[in-house]
Amino acid sequence: MKKFKLMWMAVFLSITLLTACSGNTATEEGSAEKSVDEAEEETHSVEEIEWSYTGDTGPDYWDTLHPEYLTCAEGQEQSPIDIDLAKVKLDETLNDIEINYQPTAFTLENNGHTIQLNDPTGSNSIIVEGEEYSVQQLHFHIPSENTIDGRFFDMEGHIVHSNENGDLAVLGFMIEAGEENEILAEAWSKLPETETNKDLELDNLINLRDLLPEDLTTFRFNGSLTTPPCTEDVSWLLLEEPIQYSQEQIDAFGELFSPHNHRKPQSLNDRDIHTH
């Protein structure tokens, strides 16, 4: 990506300077300089802003790092949240989630903030209240980001989906210490210790349905991305039943993202949490 940007800037600069050279006035030269400065500013994208989970670039300061991160502080439907079971509303009109997952050749990356499995196929999806969302990626946090009655779980997984309009739905699941999780055993044996420039290939296909619990009952609420820019209007579906990883698997992930890679629960404000 950096090489692409440098090449683009070189071409743009050449064209700009060529245009400036065609005139002889100071005004034209000033315009050329301004155009170059503006182009440099435009290429300083949000993706280049460094953020983290600790210190001056941690969650408490995300909104100060870039204007597009203001939602992290000013948004009214931020994630994660604490699920207060006493306030969860039963909604019998909700339909069960329809899972359309199949064995898939996921790729593996360390993006500097988490371990992520990417789905390049577009062949996996869920249907929520008649709307289809396709799997984009699966990533993890330690400890959990959402909590239940104030309880943090050992880890949390987020399967991020997108519909044809670009709307997002996150299917989250809690992880607690227990039996080894064989579905992701290969991925865990190949965890990249540092940020990767290219996705790693996995030998075995993964069916995400095998990763999830049998009971697909969910807590449902409106929320946001839990990382900058903290975009809202995300449909959250948090599975009530946790899955298990071995303590060794949990520790292996934790060593890569010490001391943690989670955002603390945010204010619920006027939102309702539903189940069925």
Buried (B, 14 or more C-beta within 10 A) or exposed (E): EEEEEEEEBEEBBEEBBEEBEEEEEEEEBEBBEEBBEEBEEEEEEEEEBEBBBEEEBEBBBBBEBBEBBBBBBEBBBBBBBBBEEEEBEEEEEBEEBEBEBBBBEBBBBBBEBBBBBBBEEEEBBBBBEEBBBBBBBBBBBBBBBBBBEEEBBBBBBBBBBBBEEEEBBBBBBBBEBBEBBEBBEEBBEEBBEEEBEEBBEBEEEBEBBEBBBEEBBBBBBBBBBBBBBBBBEBBBBBBBEBBBBBEEBBEBBBEBBEEBBBBBBBEBEEBEBBBB
